[in-house]
Amino acid sequence: MYLVYKAGGFQGQVRLWQLFESDRLEFFDLDDEAISRMIVLMQKYHDTPMDLADASLIAVAERLGLKRIFTLDSDFRIYRRVGT
């Protein structure tokens, strides 16, 4: 939401919430396994640095087998999922 606000203001955030409300966007519950993976990722990319939101996106993408992540964060040119 922070990056969406920076790029598109409040109306951008409204559109993102609309995606959620229309079931085109969902939230993922982070379990212990995902959190452990986030710790590993943040250690690996400590010099970037990777923040909690970035680590959660990678961990969830890996868990769900997703090949693409939509983000406005330029650091994602650096981050790699397992197997990529």
C-alpha positions, 0 to 999 in steps of 0.5 A: 500500500505504501508504494501504491500510494507513492505511485498513485495516491489514495485512488491507487490504494482504493483500486487495490482494495477493490481488487481484494473485494472482487476476489482478484487479490487475496491475503496469505496467512504467514505460518511458521514455515513462511516466517522461517523462510523470511528470516533466511531471505532477509539474512541472504539479502541483508546488504540490499536490505530486504524488508519484511514485506519483500521477504513475505512476497518471496516466501509466499510466491515460493510456497504457492509456486508463483513465477511472477510477483507484481510490485512497484519495488525496484529491489525485486530486480535483485531478489530471486526465488528458490530455483530461479 
